[in-house]
């Protein structure tokens, strides 16, 4: 086959002129729209920084130069370097035109133009597919992928460019390693010289001091489970980060990555066909952790919430119970459990003292009960109400278990995030909580209380965030013995149980009256459902309830009133004085739990103040738990608790009884 025709001198000059014209036009665009960003880069005097990002919006580039924007999307590997060259040209021109920049600033050698596709057509599903829908048509295009970082490797150095010289004609040329071929440099079969005499030499030598190295890191992202259909398996994809992008994200982070979709050859194995595994060479990475809990709530919906509470201004607990009835509506009764679930999902306010010590605002909840009491249904429903949730078992869904571990992937040690890290900022539902691994039993204490996970394995030393609410469920070990402690009945240690704000025990005891009520409810639900639905309950659908929980969490930061402080303090002191076997476990942690639950109840009641009612509601919730000595008579067990017809009237009696027990009011003669 004859060699391809070489470009003539005229063609080369025309190509060079076109390239120069393109660079000048783009440099003018960068100076016009990103002058301040370029100025900050020029004036940056940090000697430790070598690479500088210049983030530009693709939408602005489309408006200014639609032809180049189209080329950039179709062939990013060819046209992204033109933008980097334009950034250098823009720097040079700005320094020449400004005396201040020339005197105080310095042109930076490595400025990387990063493409932000927000608000542009590149956000459409065609160019921003889910990881599981990446196909051959996206190859070598500029695509955007969304996902959660599940693995993160260490930062390494990679050879980016090397200069060679022909031994015969002394022609110099550059070569870059191919990431697709395992970072191997492929030399040409003959000298690439385009001189008139030509050169067919195939012997080259490396020119010393011409090797350019860059920082390099490989991570793996997985598509969001909440966006998948039922039965779908979440897919993952490796992502290559370079230069200023390395070491800016950790396992568990939600990210939006824009880059070039490429592929690399799978390792050679005898008698096995070699495949191409897709990978993304990142151009721009954006963390979206701060957007985890944000849900678009229309103004009309907020007005509905306000109108609802105006209607129930005189009977607030009746309004609260209407909301609670919509939690897991297929399960009859279990008022205490539904209230506890609502308070756990809403949570309290995080407190940071003067020394910087943080006291978590997220409550933790544990359901201990016999099979068939609805524990797993509550877990699944709670996961639907949370905008970010992970459901797993005590054994964990991956080798990382519940926390984090170090795994070896392709000869390199990487951190793999577990369920608590992946649920950072959301809810982690753990079924069969008592069956967790030994590795997790030692690390979950820190994850639940300090909301961090520290790891030092295989040379990887770091701390990851686990700001998550833990909702656990477990069966008792054999037949539950009320005379034994909870630790003995569940095989969970006392320190671990103390991390939970609410521990509810659901025992399926014989209760003929309750069985009759439940069976009637189930039959009515199946055969006369249309006639039994209350019109006032219809509007509290799953989506509406999800919006309500998100709104009150973000809108209200309730503070304790003086009356609420007195009630909570008195109850805590009374528990400390208790002489039962549980008293040894009553610590300051319980006081913090009371404050969290009271704040959560105030949010549930659409208030910015924690009043006495909220404090007593938190006490009643704690009273149903097995971690304290009960002071309220006939509180009832959680499984057989039911909604009452006049909750506001019943509350007044409970309030009076509690205040008497706390010594805040005297017994009337």
N, C-alpha and C positions, 0 to 999 in steps of 0.2 A: 504494500500500500504506500503511495507517495506521501511525503510529509505535507502537512497543511500549509497553505500559502502564508508567507510571512507578511505582516502589514508593511506597506511602503512608508517612506519618510513623510510623505504628505498626509497619509492617513494617521500616522502617529502624532503629527503636529495638530491635526484637526481634533483628535481625541484629547490631546493635552489641553488645547484651548477650551474644549467643552467642559472638561473637568475643572479647569480654573474658573470658568464662568459660573459653574454650579457652586463651587466653593465660595466665591464672592457673594453670590445671591443668598446662600444660606448664612454666611457670616453677617450680612446685613440684617437678615431675619432675627438672628440671635441677639444682635446688638439692640434691635428695636424692642423686642419683647422680653429679653432676659438680661438687660443691661446691669441691673442691680445684682443679680446672681453672679454674673461674670466678674463684676467689680469686687464682690466679696471673695471670690476665688483668687483674684489677683492680689488682694490685700491680705490674704490669709498667711500669717507668719508662723504657723505651727510647723516646726521642723520635722515632727514625727509623721506627718501626713505626706504621702507620695501621690496618691490617687484622689481626684476630686470629681464628684458627680455633678452633672448639670441636668436637672430634670426639666424636660420640656413637655408640653401637652400636645398630643397628636392632633387634637381638634384644631388647635391654632395653626399647626403646620399644614393641615388640610385646607384651611381658609386661605393661607398665604401662598402655598405652593402645592396645589392638588396633584399635579403630575409627579412631583418628587415623592409625595406621600404615598401615592399608589406604588411607585417603584420600591419604596421602603418596605411596604407591606409584602410585596411579592418576592423581593430579593434582599432581605435585610442584611445578609452576609456581605453583599457587595456595597450597599449604600450606607450602612451604619458608620463605616470608617470615613466616609465623606463628611458626615456630620461632625465626627471628632476632629477632622482636619479643619472644618469651618470654625469650630470652637477655638482652635489655635489661632486661626487667622483673625477672628474677632478679638481675641486677647491682644494680639499684636497691634491691631488698628486702634483699640481703645488706649493702649499705653502711649502710642504716638500722639494721640489727640489730647491727652490729659497730662499736665505737668505733675499733678499730685500722684497719679498712678505710676508715672515714670520714676518719680523720686522715692515713693514709699512701697510700691508694689513690685511684683516680679511675675513674669509669665511662667505659668505652670506647664510642665512637660506632659503630664498625663491628666487630661480632662476628658471624662467619658460622658457622652450625651446619653441620658436615660429617658426612655419613652414612657410617658404616663398616658394610658389610653382612656382614662376616665372621661365620660361625656362624649366619646367619639364612636363612630360606627364599629370600631374594633371591639366594643363591648357586646356586640350582637352574638347570638349563639354560634353563628357560622365561623367567626374568628375567635370566639371565646368559649370553646366547648368544655364540657365536663371531662375529667381525666379519662373516664371510661369510654368517651366517644371520640377520642383522638384517632384520626385515620390517616391514610397515605396522602390524601388531598391536602393535609395541613403540613406536610413535610417541607422543610426549609422556608416556611412562612413565618411571619411575625404573629404569634398566637399568645393568648392570655389564659392562664389556668388558675383556678382557685382551689385551695385545699388547706389541710392542716399538716404541719411538719411532724412526721412520726419518727424520723431518724435524722441524725446530724453527725457528720464526720468531722474530723479535725482539720485545721487549716494547714495546707501543705504549699510547697512552691512547685510551680510547673514552668517548664521551658516554653516560652511563648514565641521566640523568634531566634534564628541563628543565621549568620552570614557565611557563605561559602565562596571559594574562589577556584576557578578552573585552572588546573596545573599547566595547561598548554597555552591558552590565550590570555590568562590572568583576568578573565571576566568575573565580576562579583555579582552575586545574587543572594536573595534572602529566601528562607524556607521556614514555615511554621509547622509545628507538630499537628497531626490530625487527632482530635479528641475521639472521633469515631473509630479510629484504629488503635486505640489504647495509647494515645499520645506518642505515636511513632512518627518519625520524620521520613518521608518518602522522597528520595533524591531523584532528579530527572535521569532518563536513560542517556541523554547526551547534553552537552553544554547548551544552555538556553540563549547564548549570545546571538544577537541579530545583526552582527556585522556583515558587510557585503561579502567577505571571504568565507564566512561560515566556520563552524568548529564542531567536530563530531567527537570530541574528547569526552570520555565518561569518568574521568578521574578528577575528584574534587578534594579540597582540603578546607578545614574549618579555620576561619579567621579569628584569631584570639581576641578576647575582650569585646566580642560582638554578640554574646549570648544575652538575651533579655528574658528575665524571669518575672512571673506574676504570682500573686497569692491565688490559692485555689482551694475550694471546699465543695464537697458533694453532700447534698441532703436528699431526703425523699419526702414527697408530699402525697397525701391521700385525700381523695374527694370527701366532701362533707357527707356524713351518713344521713343527716336530717333531710338532705335534698334528694335522696334515693328512694325509689319505689320499694314496696314490700318484697322481700326475697332477693333484692339486688346485692351484689357483693361489691364493697367499695374498692376501687382500683387505685393504684399508686404509680408514681413516676419519679425517677431520679432527676434532680435538678443540679446543674453545675453553676456555682457562684464564683466570680472572679473579682479581684482588685478590691474596690470599696464596698462590694456587696458581701464579702465574707464576714462571718462572725457577728452578724447583726440580728440573727434570729435564733431561737432555741426550739427544741422539741416541744410541741404543744401549741405553738403560735399558729394563728390563722394568717394566711398570706395570700396575696394576689401577685402572681409572677408573670411578667411579660418577657418573652424571649424568642429565640430561634428554635423551632422544633427540629431536632436532628435524631440520629440513631447511631448506635455503636454495635460492632460485631460481638456476638456472644463468644465465650471462650471456645477454642478449638478442642473438640473431643473426637476421638477416633470413631468412625462409622456413624457419626451423628451429624445431621445437617446443621450448619451454622445459621443462626437467625439474627435479624437486626432488632435490637431492643431500643424502643424510643426513649429519648431523653431530651430535656429542655436546657439549652444554654441561656442562662438568664441575662437579660439586659436591665431589668428594673424589678425590684422586690418591694412590695408595700405590706407592712404588717397591719392587720385589721382587728387586732385584739380589742381595741377600744370600742369597736362597733359590734361586739358580740351580742350584747343584750338589747340592742336598739331594734325596735319594731315600729314600723310606720303606723301611727295612730291618728286617724282623721279627727278633725276638730269636732265633728258631729258625735263621734263616739265619746269623746271627753265630756261633751255636754250631756250625753245620756247618763254617764257616771254621776255627774253633779246633780242631775235631776232625780236620779234614783235615791241618792242620799237625802235630798230635800224632802222626798216623799216619806222617808223613814226617819225623819228628824226626831220624832217623839218615840219611836220604837227602833232604836239602832240595832239591837241584837236580833230582832226579827229580820231586818235587812241583811245583817251578816249571815244569818242562817240560810237565807235564800241563795246567797252566793255559795255557801258551803254545800248545799244540796246538789249543786252542779258538779262537784268533785266526785268523780267515779260514780255517776248516778246509777249504774247497773247494780251496785252493792247497796243493800238496804241498811239504813241506820248507820252505825259506827260513827256517831257524831264526833266523839273525841279524836278518832283517827283522822277524820276529814279536817277538823280544826288544826290538828298538829301538822298535817301535810301542808295546809295553806300557810301557816306561820313559818314552816321550814322553807317553803319556796320563796316567800316574800323576804324573810330575814330582817335583821336589824341593821344598825349603822356602825361601820368600822370606826374605832376610836384610836387615835394616835396621841400618846402623851408627850410631854416636853422632852423626854429622853429619846424619842423616836420609836419607842416600843409600840407595836401594833396589837390591838385586841380585835380579833376577827368579829365581823358582823354576821357571818353565815352560820346558822344553826345546823347541827347534825341530828339525824333522827334514826332510830333503830326499832324495827318491828320484830318482836319475838313471838312466835305463835305456832299453833298446831297446823298441820296441812289442811287446806280448804278454807282458811279464814280470810282469804283475799289479799294476802301480802303482795304477791307478784302483780296483781291487778293494780294495786295502788302504785307500785313502782313504775309500771308502764304508763299509767295515766299521768303521773308526775313528770315523767320524761317528755310527754307530749306538751305539757304546759311550759316547759323550759325551752328557751330559744336555743340553748346549747346544752346537750345532754349526752351522756354515754351510759349504756346499760351493759353490765357485765356480771360475771359470777365471781365468787371469792378466789377461784383458781386463776382468773384473768383470761382475757381473750387472746393474748399473745404471750410470747416468751418474756415480755417486760412485766407481766403480772399487773398489779394495780399501780405501782409507782414508776420506776424507771430501771433500766439495766443496760449493760454494755454488751453489744453483740458484735461478732466478727463477720464482716461482709466484704467479700473479695479481697481478703488479706488485710483489711483495715478495720480497726475498732471504731464502732459508731454507737452513739447513744440512741436507744429506742424508748420512746415515751409510752408509759402505761396509761391506764384508764383515768387516774386522778390528774395527770398532767394534760391529757387530751381534753378533759372536761374543765380546764381552767377558765374561771369566769362563769361557770354554769352549774349543772347538776350531775353528780355521779351516782347512779343507782346500782347497788351491789347486792345481788341475790346470793343466798348461801354464804353469808358474810363470815361464818365461822370456819369455812373451808379454805381460807386464804393461805398462801404459802408462807413458809417460815421467813423468807426474805421480806415479804410485805408486813409481817407482824412486827418487825423491828423498825421499819421506816414509816409505817402509816401513822404512828403517833405524831411525828413531826409534821406530816402532811395535813393532818386534821387540825392541829392546834396552831402551829406557826405558819401554816399554809405555804410551806416551802418543802422541797425535797433535795437534800444534799447527797451528792454521789461522788465517790472517789474510787473508780475502778479502771483498770487497764490504762492508767495514765490520764484518764479523763476526770478532771476535778471541776465540778460546777455545782450551781444551785438553781433548781428550776422552780417555777411558780405552780402552786396547786390551790389557787383561790376558789375552791369549789365547795358546794354543799354536798355532804355525803348522806345518802338515804339508803340505809341497809335493811336487809330482811334475813332472818335465819330461823330455823326450826330448833326447838329445844333438844337437848341430848336425851333421847328417850322420853319417858313420861315426866312432865314438868312437876317438880316437887316444890310447893309453895313454902315449905319450911326451910329450904336451902336457899343460898344466895343466888343471884342471877349469874354470877361468874361460874358457879358449879353447874347450873342448868344449861349453860350455853358454851362452856369451855373457852370463853373469852376472858382475858385478864381484867382485873379491876381497873388498872390505869387506862386500858383501851375503852372500857365501858364509860369511864368518867369523861371521855371526850364527847360523848353524845349528850346533847341538851335534853332530848326526850327519848325515853325507852319505854315502849308500850308492849305489854304482854297480852296476847290474844289467845285465851284458852277456850277450847271448844267443849265446854261443860254441858251437862244435861239441863236443859231449861225448857220444859214443854210449852210454856206460854210464849217464849221467844220463838221457838221453832214454828208455832202456829202463825205468828205474825209474819215471819220471814217467808214461809211457804205461800201465804196468801199474797204477799207482795210480788213474788216471782211469777205466780200464776196470772195476776192482774197485769204485770208488765208484758207477758207474752200474748194474752188474749184480749185485753181491754185497754191497750196502751193509749189509744186515741182519746178515750173518755177520761183517763186518769191524769193526763198532763195538766198541770196548773198553768194558766195563761201567763201569770207573772213570772214563771220560771223559764219560759221559752227563750227569752232573750239572753240568758246566761249560757250560751253555747260554748263549746270548747275554744273557738277562736276569740270570742268576746272575753272569756275568762282569762285567756292567755294575754290579751291586750291589757286587761285590768291589772293583772299581777305585774306586768312590765311597767305600766304607767305609775303605779303607787311606789314601786321600788325606786324609780328614777325621780319622781316628783317630790316625795316627802322624805325629810330627814328629821324625824320626831325627836324631841327632847323631853326629859322627864320633868313633870311638875313636882312641887313640894309634897303634895299628898301621895303621889305615886312613889316617890323616894322613901317616904315614911313606911308605907305598906311593904315595899320590897325589903327594906332594911330590917323591919321587925320580923318578917317571915324568915329571913336568913338567920337572924340571931336565935329565933326559936328552934330552928333546925339544928343549929350548932349545940344548943343546950340539950337536945334530945338524947336520951340514954339508950336508944336501941342500937342494934348491931350495925345499922346503916350510918350512924353518926360519924364513924371514922372516915367515911367517904365525902362528907359534906365539907367542901373547900370553897375558896374564892371562885372557883370555876362555876359553882352553882349560882353564885350571885351574878356572874356575867351572863349565864344562861337566862336568868330571870329578866335581866335588862334587855337582852336580845329579843326574847319572846314578847315582852311588853311593847317594845318598839315595833315589832312585826305586827302585833295586834292593832296598834294605832294606825299603821299603814293600811291594814285590812279595813279598818273603819273609816278610811279616807280623812285622816287627821295628821296634823304636824305636831301634835302634843300628846305625850303619854299621860293620860289621866288615871284616876284611881281605878276606873273600870278596866283599863288595859292591864294594870298591875294585877288585879284580882283574876282576870282571865288567864294571865300567864301562870299565876299560882295554881289555879284549877287544872291547867294543863300539866304542870309539874306534879300535882297531886295524883294525877292518873298514872304518872310514871312510877317505876319501881325503884328509883334512885333516892327517894326521900321517905321520911316517916310521915304518914298522912295525918293531918290535923283536922280535916273536914270529914265528918261522918257520912256514910252512905254515898260516897262519891261514885261507886259503881265501877265495874270493870269496863275496859275500853271496848271489848267485843259486843257487849250488850247495851252500850250507850245509844240513845236514840234522840231524835229531834223532838223538842217539846212544843206545845201549842202556844204557850205564853212565856217565851224565854226572858223577856224583860221583867216580868213579875217574879219568876223563879230566881233571877239573878239578885233581886233585892234581898231575898231571904238568904242566899248564899253569901252575899256581901256582908250582911249583918252578922252571920255566924263566923265568918273569917275574921272580921274586925274584933269580935269578942275574943276569939282564940288568941289573937295577936295582942290583946290588951289595949286596943286603941279606943274601944268604947266599953262602958260598964254594962253589966247585966241589969236589965230593968226589973224591978221588984214584981 
